[in-house]
Amino acid sequence: MKLKITAGPFVFDAVLETESAPETCRSFAAHLPFKSQVVHVRWSGEGVWIPLGTKDFGVGYENHTSYPAPGQIVLYPGGISETEILLAYGGVHFASKMGQLAGNHFITITSNLDKLAELGKMTLWEGAQDIVFERAG
């Protein structure tokens, strides 16, 4: 499934990774359109994240990584830290105050990758940015 992601003033095309993370994609798709805010990560490097507290997407680990590449979006389903979604815009070693984490790589951004670093720096210096995930139509 193709997605449109609007984050701050930027618009990105993306795809759900349905073959490698089918349960995560199915669960997330049921929540579309998904609206929230991204804030800059604290421990992981060059990324922005959506803290989701105790939200339960009802998934375990699949296609998980601690090192998402720029443009990859991961869902940490909860456990030793809160549930969260992380978008890498540069080098990331996914972690929390509890230590290293692994998240399910379930979305890949396919356009405007050159704008990711701008989004990251904007979020770092100007604060939280609105983000909307919706089906591309």
N, CA, C and O atoms as CSV, one atom per row, in Angstrom:
chain,resi,resn,atom,element,x,y,z
A,1,MET,N,N,0.835,-1.174,0.000
A,1,MET,CA,C,0.000,0.000,0.000
A,1,MET,C,C,0.884,1.244,0.000
A,1,MET,O,O,1.885,1.319,0.713
A,2,LYS,N,N,0.492,2.202,-0.808
A,2,LYS,CA,C,1.232,3.456,-0.874
A,2,LYS,C,C,0.640,4.452,0.120
A,2,LYS,O,O,-0.570,4.497,0.343
A,3,LEU,N,N,1.531,5.247,0.708
A,3,LEU,CA,C,1.133,6.237,1.691
A,3,LEU,C,C,1.618,7.619,1.292
A,3,LEU,O,O,2.554,7.771,0.507
A,4,LYS,N,N,0.961,8.613,1.849
A,4,LYS,CA,C,1.413,9.997,1.791
A,4,LYS,C,C,1.664,10.398,3.247
A,4,LYS,O,O,0.797,10.235,4.105
A,5,ILE,N,N,2.856,10.922,3.508
A,5,ILE,CA,C,3.200,11.376,4.848
A,5,ILE,C,C,3.474,12.870,4.780
A,5,ILE,O,O,4.329,13.319,4.017
A,6,THR,N,N,2.753,13.627,5.571
A,6,THR,CA,C,2.982,15.065,5.679
A,6,THR,C,C,3.565,15.309,7.055
A,6,THR,O,O,2.919,15.040,8.067
A,7,ALA,N,N,4.801,15.826,7.095
A,7,ALA,CA,C,5.490,16.081,8.356
A,7,ALA,C,C,6.011,17.506,8.336
A,7,ALA,O,O,6.881,17.847,7.534
A,8,GLY,N,N,5.469,18.348,9.233
A,8,GLY,CA,C,5.801,19.759,9.157
A,8,GLY,C,C,5.390,20.255,7.785
A,8,GLY,O,O,4.282,19.956,7.339
A,9,PRO,N,N,6.263,21.018,7.086
A,9,PRO,CA,C,5.921,21.532,5.756
A,9,PRO,C,C,6.261,20.569,4.611
A,9,PRO,O,O,6.088,20.911,3.441
A,10,PHE,N,N,6.744,19.370,4.946
A,10,PHE,CA,C,7.240,18.440,3.931
A,10,PHE,C,C,6.234,17.332,3.645
A,10,PHE,O,O,5.508,16.887,4.535
A,11,VAL,N,N,6.203,16.891,2.374
A,11,VAL,CA,C,5.333,15.788,1.957
A,11,VAL,C,C,6.214,14.694,1.364
A,11,VAL,O,O,7.082,14.958,0.531
A,12,PHE,N,N,5.976,13.463,1.807
A,12,PHE,CA,C,6.757,12.316,1.363
A,12,PHE,C,C,5.825,11.223,0.855
A,12,PHE,O,O,4.754,10.999,1.420
A,13,ASP,N,N,6.234,10.546,-0.209
A,13,ASP,CA,C,5.584,9.314,-0.633
A,13,ASP,C,C,6.246,8.184,0.129
A,13,ASP,O,O,7.431,8.259,0.454
A,14,ALA,N,N,5.486,7.138,0.415
A,14,ALA,CA,C,6.031,6.015,1.171
A,14,ALA,C,C,5.258,4.746,0.834
A,14,ALA,O,O,4.182,4.792,0.239
A,15,VAL,N,N,5.831,3.617,1.229
A,15,VAL,CA,C,5.159,2.333,1.044
A,15,VAL,C,C,5.176,1.563,2.360
A,15,VAL,O,O,6.137,1.613,3.127
A,16,LEU,N,N,4.078,0.851,2.592
A,16,LEU,CA,C,4.043,-0.092,3.706
A,16,LEU,C,C,4.814,-1.341,3.295
A,16,LEU,O,O,4.653,-1.829,2.177
A,17,GLU,N,N,5.634,-1.852,4.176
A,17,GLU,CA,C,6.440,-3.049,3.909
A,17,GLU,C,C,5.628,-4.295,4.262
A,17,GLU,O,O,5.938,-5.003,5.220
A,18,THR,N,N,4.580,-4.551,3.467
A,18,THR,CA,C,3.618,-5.609,3.793
A,18,THR,C,C,4.184,-7.018,3.727
A,18,THR,O,O,3.682,-7.912,4.409
A,19,GLU,N,N,5.212,-7.235,2.928
A,19,GLU,CA,C,5.790,-8.580,2.851
A,19,GLU,C,C,6.691,-8.893,4.032
A,19,GLU,O,O,6.683,-10.016,4.536
A,20,SER,N,N,7.467,-7.912,4.481
A,20,SER,CA,C,8.425,-8.177,5.556
A,20,SER,C,C,7.879,-7.870,6.951
A,20,SER,O,O,8.438,-8.339,7.943
A,21,ALA,N,N,6.809,-7.098,7.045
A,21,ALA,CA,C,6.199,-6.777,8.342
A,21,ALA,C,C,4.670,-6.775,8.215
A,21,ALA,O,O,4.033,-5.750,8.458
A,22,PRO,N,N,4.075,-7.923,7.833
A,22,PRO,CA,C,2.644,-7.950,7.528
A,22,PRO,C,C,1.729,-7.600,8.701
A,22,PRO,O,O,0.743,-6.886,8.518
A,23,GLU,N,N,2.036,-8.088,9.889
A,23,GLU,CA,C,1.163,-7.822,11.038
A,23,GLU,C,C,1.233,-6.357,11.449
A,23,GLU,O,O,0.210,-5.746,11.758
A,24,THR,N,N,2.441,-5.791,11.452
A,24,THR,CA,C,2.603,-4.385,11.809
A,24,THR,C,C,1.886,-3.499,10.799
A,24,THR,O,O,1.197,-2.552,11.179
A,25,CYS,N,N,2.045,-3.802,9.522
A,25,CYS,CA,C,1.394,-3.012,8.472
A,25,CYS,C,C,-0.121,-3.110,8.573
A,25,CYS,O,O,-0.816,-2.101,8.448
A,26,ARG,N,N,-0.633,-4.297,8.796
A,26,ARG,CA,C,-2.087,-4.495,8.910
A,26,ARG,C,C,-2.635,-3.686,10.098
A,26,ARG,O,O,-3.656,-3.010,9.978
A,27,SER,N,N,-1.955,-3.763,11.226
A,27,SER,CA,C,-2.409,-3.041,12.409
A,27,SER,C,C,-2.344,-1.527,12.207
A,27,SER,O,O,-3.284,-0.813,12.556
A,28,PHE,N,N,-1.234,-1.035,11.643
A,28,PHE,CA,C,-1.090,0.404,11.436
A,28,PHE,C,C,-2.116,0.911,10.415
A,28,PHE,O,O,-2.706,1.975,10.604
A,29,ALA,N,N,-2.327,0.156,9.343
A,29,ALA,CA,C,-3.274,0.563,8.296
A,29,ALA,C,C,-4.685,0.734,8.866
A,29,ALA,O,O,-5.457,1.561,8.381
A,30,ALA,N,N,-5.013,-0.038,9.880
A,30,ALA,CA,C,-6.332,0.078,10.504
A,30,ALA,C,C,-6.496,1.407,11.238
A,30,ALA,O,O,-7.619,1.797,11.557
A,31,HIS,N,N,-5.402,2.101,11.508
A,31,HIS,CA,C,-5.441,3.383,12.220
A,31,HIS,C,C,-5.329,4.594,11.278
A,31,HIS,O,O,-5.262,5.730,11.746
A,32,LEU,N,N,-5.307,4.363,9.967
A,32,LEU,CA,C,-5.167,5.467,9.019
A,32,LEU,C,C,-6.472,6.219,8.847
A,32,LEU,O,O,-7.523,5.579,8.875
A,33,PRO,N,N,-6.478,7.519,8.674
A,33,PRO,CA,C,-5.284,8.363,8.746
A,33,PRO,C,C,-4.792,8.452,10.193
A,33,PRO,O,O,-5.587,8.508,11.131
A,34,PHE,N,N,-3.473,8.465,10.353
A,34,PHE,CA,C,-2.840,8.512,11.671
A,34,PHE,C,C,-2.225,9.892,11.837
A,34,PHE,O,O,-1.343,10.282,11.072
A,35,LYS,N,N,-2.692,10.628,12.838
A,35,LYS,CA,C,-2.225,11.998,13.058
A,35,LYS,C,C,-1.568,12.098,14.419
A,35,LYS,O,O,-2.075,11.576,15.411
A,36,SER,N,N,-0.418,12.783,14.451
A,36,SER,CA,C,0.291,12.962,15.695
A,36,SER,C,C,1.284,14.107,15.541
A,36,SER,O,O,1.122,14.975,14.683
A,37,GLN,N,N,2.310,14.097,16.381
A,37,GLN,CA,C,3.422,15.033,16.267
A,37,GLN,C,C,4.711,14.257,16.435
A,37,GLN,O,O,4.766,13.269,17.168
A,38,VAL,N,N,5.765,14.718,15.737
A,38,VAL,CA,C,7.098,14.148,15.934
A,38,VAL,C,C,7.924,15.120,16.759
A,38,VAL,O,O,7.808,16.338,16.621
A,39,VAL,N,N,8.753,14.560,17.611
A,39,VAL,CA,C,9.738,15.317,18.368
A,39,VAL,C,C,11.089,14.692,18.075
A,39,VAL,O,O,11.162,13.556,17.606
A,40,HIS,N,N,12.160,15.428,18.350
A,40,HIS,CA,C,13.490,14.886,18.075
A,40,HIS,C,C,13.836,13.817,19.104
A,40,HIS,O,O,13.489,13.933,20.279
A,41,VAL,N,N,14.530,12.767,18.643
A,41,VAL,CA,C,14.936,11.690,19.546
A,41,VAL,C,C,15.920,12.219,20.590
A,41,VAL,O,O,16.552,13.258,20.402
A,42,ARG,N,N,16.031,11.484,21.689
A,42,ARG,CA,C,16.933,11.891,22.765
A,42,ARG,C,C,18.191,11.039,22.813
A,42,ARG,O,O,19.266,11.548,23.132
A,43,TRP,N,N,18.079,9.754,22.504
A,43,TRP,CA,C,19.211,8.844,22.644
A,43,TRP,C,C,19.653,8.207,21.334
A,43,TRP,O,O,20.760,7.674,21.264
A,44,SER,N,N,18.839,8.242,20.312
A,44,SER,CA,C,19.060,7.401,19.135
A,44,SER,C,C,19.879,8.016,18.016
A,44,SER,O,O,20.273,7.293,17.101
A,45,GLY,N,N,20.156,9.308,18.040
A,45,GLY,CA,C,20.931,9.921,16.965
A,45,GLY,C,C,20.084,10.834,16.107
A,45,GLY,O,O,19.397,11.721,16.613
A,46,GLU,N,N,20.140,10.610,14.787
A,46,GLU,CA,C,19.455,11.489,13.843
A,46,GLU,C,C,18.097,10.892,13.444
A,46,GLU,O,O,17.958,10.214,12.426
A,47,GLY,N,N,17.126,11.173,14.280
A,47,GLY,CA,C,15.785,10.673,14.039
A,47,GLY,C,C,14.755,11.513,14.763
A,47,GLY,O,O,15.081,12.288,15.662
A,48,VAL,N,N,13.514,11.349,14.359
A,48,VAL,CA,C,12.381,11.955,15.047
A,48,VAL,C,C,11.452,10.818,15.446
A,48,VAL,O,O,11.424,9.767,14.806
A,49,TRP,N,N,10.691,11.046,16.518
A,49,TRP,CA,C,9.849,9.958,16.998
A,49,TRP,C,C,8.498,10.449,17.457
A,49,TRP,O,O,8.300,11.625,17.761
A,50,ILE,N,N,7.574,9.505,17.497
A,50,ILE,CA,C,6.225,9.739,17.997
A,50,ILE,C,C,6.081,8.893,19.261
A,50,ILE,O,O,5.934,7.674,19.168
A,51,PRO,N,N,6.120,9.517,20.437
A,51,PRO,CA,C,5.914,8.746,21.661
A,51,PRO,C,C,4.443,8.362,21.790
A,51,PRO,O,O,3.563,9.210,21.647
A,52,LEU,N,N,4.178,7.089,22.058
A,52,LEU,CA,C,2.800,6.595,22.081
A,52,LEU,C,C,2.397,5.981,23.420
A,52,LEU,O,O,1.322,5.391,23.540
A,53,GLY,N,N,3.262,6.121,24.426
A,53,GLY,CA,C,2.903,5.644,25.757
A,53,GLY,C,C,2.553,4.173,25.789
A,53,GLY,O,O,3.353,3.329,25.384
A,54,THR,N,N,1.363,3.863,26.268
A,54,THR,CA,C,0.949,2.465,26.418
A,54,THR,C,C,0.110,1.959,25.246
A,54,THR,O,O,-0.461,0.872,25.326
A,55,LYS,N,N,0.024,2.735,24.147
A,55,LYS,CA,C,-0.764,2.286,22.986
A,55,LYS,C,C,-0.285,0.905,22.546
A,55,LYS,O,O,0.916,0.658,22.439
A,56,ASP,N,N,-1.217,0.031,22.297
A,56,ASP,CA,C,-0.898,-1.346,21.921
A,56,ASP,C,C,-1.405,-1.619,20.508
A,56,ASP,O,O,-2.611,-1.635,20.261
A,57,PHE,N,N,-0.467,-1.835,19.584
A,57,PHE,CA,C,-0.840,-2.172,18.210
A,57,PHE,C,C,-1.101,-3.673,18.055
A,57,PHE,O,O,-1.496,-4.129,16.981
A,58,GLY,N,N,-0.880,-4.438,19.129
A,58,GLY,CA,C,-1.164,-5.873,19.087
A,58,GLY,C,C,-0.202,-6.668,18.229
A,58,GLY,O,O,-0.579,-7.700,17.675
A,59,VAL,N,N,1.043,-6.205,18.108
A,59,VAL,CA,C,2.042,-6.913,17.309
A,59,VAL,C,C,3.284,-7.185,18.145
A,59,VAL,O,O,3.562,-6.495,19.126
A,60,GLY,N,N,4.017,-8.205,17.732
A,60,GLY,CA,C,5.317,-8.493,18.325
A,60,GLY,C,C,6.399,-8.035,17.364
A,60,GLY,O,O,6.181,-7.154,16.532
A,61,TYR,N,N,7.558,-8.640,17.491
A,61,TYR,CA,C,8.668,-8.270,16.616
A,61,TYR,C,C,8.559,-8.968,15.259
A,61,TYR,O,O,8.257,-10.159,15.183
A,62,GLU,N,N,8.810,-8.211,14.198
A,62,GLU,CA,C,8.947,-8.743,12.845
A,62,GLU,C,C,9.741,-7.716,12.046
A,62,GLU,O,O,9.484,-6.516,12.135
A,63,ASN,N,N,10.688,-8.187,11.281
A,63,ASN,CA,C,11.515,-7.296,10.464
A,63,ASN,C,C,12.129,-6.179,11.312
A,63,ASN,O,O,12.211,-5.032,10.872
A,64,HIS,N,N,12.557,-6.518,12.523
A,64,HIS,CA,C,13.023,-5.496,13.457
A,64,HIS,C,C,14.516,-5.197,13.294
A,64,HIS,O,O,15.312,-6.045,12.892
A,65,THR,N,N,14.850,-3.958,13.625
A,65,THR,CA,C,16.222,-3.480,13.519
A,65,THR,C,C,16.480,-2.422,14.580
A,65,THR,O,O,15.561,-1.743,15.038
A,66,SER,N,N,17.733,-2.293,14.958
A,66,SER,CA,C,18.170,-1.202,15.836
A,66,SER,C,C,18.847,-0.105,15.035
A,66,SER,O,O,19.195,0.941,15.581
A,67,TYR,N,N,19.034,-0.340,13.738
A,67,TYR,CA,C,19.776,0.591,12.878
A,67,TYR,C,C,18.986,0.929,11.612
A,67,TYR,O,O,19.423,0.587,10.513
A,68,PRO,N,N,17.828,1.596,11.743
A,68,PRO,CA,C,17.090,1.955,10.534
A,68,PRO,C,C,17.880,2.955,9.695
A,68,PRO,O,O,18.554,3.835,10.230
A,69,ALA,N,N,17.790,2.812,8.396
A,69,ALA,CA,C,18.458,3.728,7.462
A,69,ALA,C,C,17.598,4.969,7.263
A,69,ALA,O,O,16.401,4.936,7.546
A,70,PRO,N,N,18.180,6.056,6.786
A,70,PRO,CA,C,17.387,7.249,6.511
A,70,PRO,C,C,16.197,6.923,5.598
A,70,PRO,O,O,16.347,6.299,4.548
A,71,GLY,N,N,15.020,7.362,6.030
A,71,GLY,CA,C,13.796,7.100,5.280
A,71,GLY,C,C,13.052,5.870,5.738
A,71,GLY,O,O,11.936,5.619,5.283
A,72,GLN,N,N,13.648,5.093,6.635
A,72,GLN,CA,C,12.943,3.940,7.177
A,72,GLN,C,C,12.224,4.342,8.461
A,72,GLN,O,O,12.748,5.096,9.281
A,73,ILE,N,N,11.016,3.819,8.610
A,73,ILE,CA,C,10.204,4.093,9.790
A,73,ILE,C,C,9.977,2.780,10.517
A,73,ILE,O,O,9.596,1.778,9.912
A,74,VAL,N,N,10.219,2.798,11.831
A,74,VAL,CA,C,10.063,1.597,12.642
A,74,VAL,C,C,9.029,1.835,13.744
A,74,VAL,O,O,8.840,2.953,14.223
A,75,LEU,N,N,8.376,0.750,14.122
A,75,LEU,CA,C,7.448,0.750,15.243
A,75,LEU,C,C,8.043,-0.105,16.345
A,75,LEU,O,O,8.311,-1.290,16.144
A,76,TYR,N,N,8.249,0.494,17.507
A,76,TYR,CA,C,8.630,-0.284,18.685
A,76,TYR,C,C,7.326,-0.624,19.398
A,76,TYR,O,O,6.619,0.276,19.852
A,77,PRO,N,N,6.993,-1.932,19.502
A,77,PRO,CA,C,5.680,-2.308,20.006
A,77,PRO,C,C,5.506,-2.203,21.519
A,77,PRO,O,O,4.450,-2.556,22.043
A,78,GLY,N,N,6.522,-1.726,22.220
A,78,GLY,CA,C,6.422,-1.608,23.668
A,78,GLY,C,C,7.121,-2.769,24.349
A,78,GLY,O,O,7.477,-3.762,23.715
A,79,GLY,N,N,7.307,-2.626,25.635
A,79,GLY,CA,C,8.011,-3.645,26.413
A,79,GLY,C,C,8.825,-2.972,27.496
A,79,GLY,O,O,8.275,-2.549,28.514
A,80,ILE,N,N,10.138,-2.867,27.291
A,80,ILE,CA,C,10.978,-2.229,28.305
A,80,ILE,C,C,10.912,-0.712,28.228
A,80,ILE,O,O,11.371,-0.026,29.141
A,81,SER,N,N,10.353,-0.187,27.164
A,81,SER,CA,C,10.166,1.251,26.985
A,81,SER,C,C,8.774,1.444,26.400
A,81,SER,O,O,8.097,0.469,26.073
A,82,GLU,N,N,8.345,2.691,26.267
A,82,GLU,CA,C,7.011,2.935,25.750
A,82,GLU,C,C,6.903,2.630,24.256
A,82,GLU,O,O,7.909,2.600,23.548
A,83,THR,N,N,5.689,2.407,23.787
A,83,THR,CA,C,5.433,2.224,22.368
A,83,THR,C,C,5.812,3.511,21.642
A,83,THR,O,O,5.538,4.611,22.122
A,84,GLU,N,N,6.448,3.360,20.475
A,84,GLU,CA,C,6.831,4.549,19.720
A,84,GLU,C,C,7.031,4.222,18.253
A,84,GLU,O,O,7.231,3.069,17.869
A,85,ILE,N,N,6.970,5.270,17.443
A,85,ILE,CA,C,7.300,5.196,16.025
A,85,ILE,C,C,8.493,6.108,15.811
A,85,ILE,O,O,8.491,7.247,16.278
A,86,LEU,N,N,9.510,5.628,15.113
A,86,LEU,CA,C,10.725,6.400,14.868
A,86,LEU,C,C,10.985,6.493,13.380
A,86,LEU,O,O,10.890,5.501,12.657
A,87,LEU,N,N,11.319,7.704,12.922
A,87,LEU,CA,C,11.706,7.962,11.542
A,87,LEU,C,C,13.161,8.394,11.529
A,87,LEU,O,O,13.513,9.421,12.109
A,88,ALA,N,N,14.008,7.613,10.870
A,88,ALA,CA,C,15.426,7.953,10.765
A,88,ALA,C,C,15.627,8.957,9.638
A,88,ALA,O,O,15.103,8.780,8.538
A,89,TYR,N,N,16.398,10.026,9.921
A,89,TYR,CA,C,16.776,10.963,8.862
A,89,TYR,C,C,18.276,10.953,8.629
A,89,TYR,O,O,18.759,11.584,7.689
A,90,GLY,N,N,19.003,10.262,9.453
A,90,GLY,CA,C,20.458,10.128,9.343
A,90,GLY,C,C,20.868,8.878,10.107
A,90,GLY,O,O,20.118,7.904,10.163
A,91,GLY,N,N,22.059,8.908,10.692
A,91,GLY,CA,C,22.545,7.760,11.448
A,91,GLY,C,C,21.761,7.544,12.731
A,91,GLY,O,O,21.646,8.453,13.554
A,92,VAL,N,N,21.220,6.342,12.904
A,92,VAL,CA,C,20.421,6.011,14.085
A,92,VAL,C,C,20.904,4.697,14.682
A,92,VAL,O,O,21.128,3.717,13.971
A,93,HIS,N,N,21.061,4.698,16.005
A,93,HIS,CA,C,21.235,3.496,16.812
A,93,HIS,C,C,20.090,3.559,17.812
A,93,HIS,O,O,20.203,4.214,18.848
A,94,PHE,N,N,19.000,2.885,17.510
A,94,PHE,CA,C,17.734,3.001,18.224
A,94,PHE,C,C,17.905,2.594,19.687
A,94,PHE,O,O,18.322,1.476,19.991
A,95,ALA,N,N,17.573,3.531,20.593
A,95,ALA,CA,C,17.753,3.279,22.013
A,95,ALA,C,C,16.806,4.143,22.830
A,95,ALA,O,O,16.167,5.061,22.317
A,96,SER,N,N,16.734,3.821,24.121
A,96,SER,CA,C,15.976,4.615,25.093
A,96,SER,C,C,16.823,4.688,26.358
A,96,SER,O,O,17.951,4.196,26.383
A,97,LYS,N,N,16.285,5.295,27.394
A,97,LYS,CA,C,17.039,5.341,28.640
A,97,LYS,C,C,17.218,3.940,29.227
A,97,LYS,O,O,18.047,3.745,30.115
A,98,MET,N,N,16.455,2.976,28.745
A,98,MET,CA,C,16.578,1.586,29.190
A,98,MET,C,C,17.650,0.825,28.410
A,98,MET,O,O,18.010,-0.291,28.787
A,99,GLY,N,N,18.166,1.416,27.326
A,99,GLY,CA,C,19.183,0.759,26.509
A,99,GLY,C,C,18.727,0.580,25.075
A,99,GLY,O,O,17.762,1.202,24.632
A,100,GLN,N,N,19.438,-0.281,24.353
A,100,GLN,CA,C,19.159,-0.504,22.937
A,100,GLN,C,C,17.769,-1.096,22.737
A,100,GLN,O,O,17.324,-1.954,23.499
A,101,LEU,N,N,17.090,-0.613,21.683
A,101,LEU,CA,C,15.776,-1.116,21.292
A,101,LEU,C,C,15.839,-1.607,19.852
A,101,LEU,O,O,16.775,-1.285,19.120
A,102,ALA,N,N,14.851,-2.380,19.452
A,102,ALA,CA,C,14.680,-2.777,18.053
A,102,ALA,C,C,13.229,-2.520,17.691
A,102,ALA,O,O,12.317,-2.845,18.451
A,103,GLY,N,N,13.029,-1.931,16.520
A,103,GLY,CA,C,11.681,-1.643,16.057
A,103,GLY,C,C,11.411,-2.317,14.732
A,103,GLY,O,O,12.335,-2.619,13.977
A,104,ASN,N,N,10.141,-2.552,14.452
A,104,ASN,CA,C,9.723,-3.200,13.213
A,104,ASN,C,C,9.776,-2.202,12.062
A,104,ASN,O,O,9.042,-1.214,12.058
A,105,HIS,N,N,10.647,-2.460,11.083
A,105,HIS,CA,C,10.695,-1.601,9.893
A,105,HIS,C,C,9.455,-1.927,9.072
A,105,HIS,O,O,9.345,-3.007,8.491
A,106,PHE,N,N,8.512,-0.968,9.033
A,106,PHE,CA,C,7.239,-1.243,8.365
A,106,PHE,C,C,6.853,-0.209,7.322
A,106,PHE,O,O,5.901,-0.425,6.573
A,107,ILE,N,N,7.569,0.914,7.253
A,107,ILE,CA,C,7.320,1.927,6.223
A,107,ILE,C,C,8.660,2.385,5.676
A,107,ILE,O,O,9.622,2.556,6.426
A,108,THR,N,N,8.718,2.585,4.355
A,108,THR,CA,C,9.901,3.163,3.713
A,108,THR,C,C,9.464,4.378,2.908
A,108,THR,O,O,8.561,4.294,2.076
A,109,ILE,N,N,10.113,5.502,3.164
A,109,ILE,CA,C,9.856,6.720,2.401
A,109,ILE,C,C,10.535,6.579,1.040
A,109,ILE,O,O,11.681,6.139,0.951
A,110,THR,N,N,9.813,6.959,-0.024
A,110,THR,CA,C,10.313,6.752,-1.387
A,110,THR,C,C,10.525,8.049,-2.170
A,110,THR,O,O,10.989,8.002,-3.309
A,111,SER,N,N,10.199,9.196,-1.589
A,111,SER,CA,C,10.414,10.467,-2.291
A,111,SER,C,C,10.895,11.529,-1.319
A,111,SER,O,O,10.689,11.429,-0.110
A,112,ASN,N,N,11.537,12.544,-1.870
A,112,ASN,CA,C,11.997,13.694,-1.092
A,112,ASN,C,C,12.924,13.318,0.064
A,112,ASN,O,O,12.915,13.959,1.116
A,113,LEU,N,N,13.723,12.273,-0.146
A,113,LEU,CA,C,14.659,11.863,0.908
A,113,LEU,C,C,15.617,12.991,1.275
A,113,LEU,O,O,16.115,13.048,2.399
A,114,ASP,N,N,15.875,13.890,0.321
A,114,ASP,CA,C,16.763,15.031,0.589
A,114,ASP,C,C,16.144,16.014,1.582
A,114,ASP,O,O,16.851,16.883,2.092
A,115,LYS,N,N,14.865,15.906,1.867
A,115,LYS,CA,C,14.196,16.802,2.812
A,115,LYS,C,C,14.178,16.243,4.237
A,115,LYS,O,O,13.804,16.949,5.174
A,116,LEU,N,N,14.580,14.980,4.405
A,116,LEU,CA,C,14.531,14.369,5.729
A,116,LEU,C,C,15.412,15.095,6.739
A,116,LEU,O,O,14.981,15.347,7.864
A,117,ALA,N,N,16.641,15.435,6.352
A,117,ALA,CA,C,17.537,16.135,7.277
A,117,ALA,C,C,16.967,17.503,7.649
A,117,ALA,O,O,17.125,17.950,8.784
A,118,GLU,N,N,16.304,18.171,6.702
A,118,GLU,CA,C,15.672,19.458,7.010
A,118,GLU,C,C,14.571,19.276,8.051
A,118,GLU,O,O,14.446,20.079,8.975
A,119,LEU,N,N,13.768,18.208,7.898
A,119,LEU,CA,C,12.731,17.913,8.884
A,119,LEU,C,C,13.358,17.665,10.253
A,119,LEU,O,O,12.874,18.169,11.267
A,120,GLY,N,N,14.433,16.890,10.273
A,120,GLY,CA,C,15.093,16.588,11.540
A,120,GLY,C,C,15.630,17.826,12.223
A,120,GLY,O,O,15.428,18.014,13.423
A,121,LYS,N,N,16.309,18.667,11.473
A,121,LYS,CA,C,16.876,19.892,12.054
A,121,LYS,C,C,15.773,20.853,12.494
A,121,LYS,O,O,15.897,21.504,13.531
A,122,MET,N,N,14.697,20.946,11.713
A,122,MET,CA,C,13.570,21.795,12.090
A,122,MET,C,C,12.975,21.326,13.417
A,122,MET,O,O,12.676,22.135,14.296
A,123,THR,N,N,12.807,20.014,13.549
A,123,THR,CA,C,12.236,19.451,14.768
A,123,THR,C,C,13.169,19.681,15.959
A,123,THR,O,O,12.710,19.988,17.060
A,124,LEU,N,N,14.469,19.534,15.739
A,124,LEU,CA,C,15.441,19.753,16.810
A,124,LEU,C,C,15.418,21.193,17.304
A,124,LEU,O,O,15.395,21.437,18.510
A,125,TRP,N,N,15.425,22.151,16.374
A,125,TRP,CA,C,15.589,23.556,16.748
A,125,TRP,C,C,14.286,24.320,16.934
A,125,TRP,O,O,14.254,25.318,17.654
A,126,GLU,N,N,13.211,23.868,16.295
A,126,GLU,CA,C,11.948,24.604,16.389
A,126,GLU,C,C,10.874,23.864,17.180
A,126,GLU,O,O,9.838,24.447,17.500
A,127,GLY,N,N,11.100,22.597,17.501
A,127,GLY,CA,C,10.144,21.846,18.308
A,127,GLY,C,C,9.271,20.910,17.504
A,127,GLY,O,O,9.480,20.691,16.311
A,128,ALA,N,N,8.286,20.365,18.195
A,128,ALA,CA,C,7.404,19.341,17.634
A,128,ALA,C,C,6.766,19.795,16.324
A,128,ALA,O,O,6.395,20.957,16.162
A,129,GLN,N,N,6.650,18.849,15.398
A,129,GLN,CA,C,6.021,19.093,14.091
A,129,GLN,C,C,4.852,18.132,13.923
A,129,GLN,O,O,4.932,16.964,14.304
A,130,ASP,N,N,3.768,18.638,13.349
A,130,ASP,CA,C,2.626,17.772,13.043
A,130,ASP,C,C,3.041,16.742,12.001
A,130,ASP,O,O,3.858,17.019,11.124
A,131,ILE,N,N,2.458,15.542,12.114
A,131,ILE,CA,C,2.684,14.492,11.113
A,131,ILE,C,C,1.370,13.768,10.851
A,131,ILE,O,O,0.609,13.490,11.778
A,132,VAL,N,N,1.111,13.467,9.587
A,132,VAL,CA,C,-0.086,12.747,9.183
A,132,VAL,C,C,0.335,11.653,8.205
A,132,VAL,O,O,1.035,11.914,7.227
A,133,PHE,N,N,-0.102,10.430,8.483
A,133,PHE,CA,C,0.078,9.295,7.586
A,133,PHE,C,C,-1.302,9.006,6.993
A,133,PHE,O,O,-2.272,8.835,7.732
A,134,GLU,N,N,-1.393,8.951,5.659
A,134,GLU,CA,C,-2.668,8.643,5.030
A,134,GLU,C,C,-2.441,7.824,3.761
A,134,GLU,O,O,-1.351,7.826,3.188
A,135,ARG,N,N,-3.477,7.136,3.341
A,135,ARG,CA,C,-3.395,6.383,2.086
A,135,ARG,C,C,-3.162,7.354,0.938
A,135,ARG,O,O,-3.779,8.417,0.880
A,136,ALA,N,N,-2.272,6.985,0.029
A,136,ALA,CA,C,-2.062,7.804,-1.167
A,136,ALA,C,C,-3.204,7.507,-2.129
A,136,ALA,O,O,-3.614,6.358,-2.289
A,137,GLY,N,N,-3.696,8.532,-2.749
A,137,GLY,CA,C,-4.858,8.280,-3.561
A,137,GLY,C,C,-4.806,8.784,-4.904
A,137,GLY,O,O,-5.758,8.612,-5.666
